[in-house]
Amino acid sequence: MEDIIAVLIPIIGFVCLVVIIKAVLDSRLKRRLAETHASEELVRALTKADLDKRQHISLKWGILLVLTSIAFLLIEIFDLEAKDPGAFGILIGAIGLGLLVVHFLQRGER
């Protein structure tokens, strides 16, 4: 189990870094639009797209976290070790399944 955690820590750190950089760049873009007095339609479209995106992100993370926890539960039930390929398969499969579920849910809304 410690091996999985040792692999996940750098990945999670990288994801956090990317999210922080994206947040800073988005805020700079919004500030620049406000400074240049962009058209009201453009600002409204960007705001609506941002709101829609935020609503879908919470759904996506909820589904991914639930399926990941189910994968860890299955790994524990089957008494797999961190070095077993089956453990990685269950974990990656659960995350992939979660992303597919989110994709089909979002596709159905359009």
N, C-alpha and C positions, 0 to 999 in steps of 0.2 A: 504494500500500500504506500510505503514511503517513496518508492520509485515513481509511482504515478504522480504523487504530489510534487516530487522534484522535477518532473517533466512539465507539469501544469503551471508552476510558479513563473518561469520565464515567459510562457505563452500569455498568461494573464497580465503580467507586467507590460508586455508589448501591446496588448489590446488596450490597456489603460492609457498608455502613452499615445496611441493613435486617437483615442476618444478625446483626450485633452487637447491635442493639436487641432483636431477637427472643431472642437468647441471654440477655441481661440480664433481660428480662421473664420468661422461663421459669425462670430461677434464683430470681427473687423469688417466683414462684408456688410453687415447691417449698419454699422456705424458710418461706413463710407457712403452707403445709399442715403442715409439720413443727411449727411453733410452735403451731398451733391444734389439734394432735392429731386430724387428720382420720381418718376410718375407714380400716381396713386395706384394705378392698375398693377404695376410691377410689384410694389410693396404689398398689396393685397394678395397677389398670387403667391408670392414668396411666403407670406404669413400663413396662408391656407395650406400650402404644401408642407410647411414645417409642423403645423398642428396635426395634419393627417399622419405624418411620419411619426410623431411622438405617440400617437394613439396606437399605432401598429407595433411600435417597439416594445411597449409594455406587454402586449399579447405575446409577441415572439419570445421575450425573455421568460415569461411565465411558463409557456409550453416547453421551452428548452430546459429550464431548471427542473420541472416536474419529470420529464423523460430522463434527464441525467440522473436524478435521484433514484428513479426506478432502475436504471442501469446499474448503479452502485449496489442497490438492493439485490438485484439478480447476481451480481458478482459475489456478494456475500453469501447468498443462498447456495450457489453452486460451489462455494469454497474455492474460488479461483485465486491465484496469487497474482501479484502485480506483473510478474514476468510472463504470465500466460498470454498467448496471442488471443485467446478467447475473451479475456478481460478487456483488451483493447477493442476487439471486434464488437462486443456488447456496448461499450461506451460510445464508440464512434457511430455505430449503427443507431443508437438511441438519439444522438444529436442530429444525425442525418434525417431520421424519421421526423424529428421535431421541426426541422427546417422545411421538409416537404409538407407537413401539416400546415405550417404557417403560410407557405406559398399558396396552397390550395384554398385556404380560408380567405386570404387577401384577394385571390383571383376571383373567388365567388362574389365578392363585394362589388367588383367593378362592373 
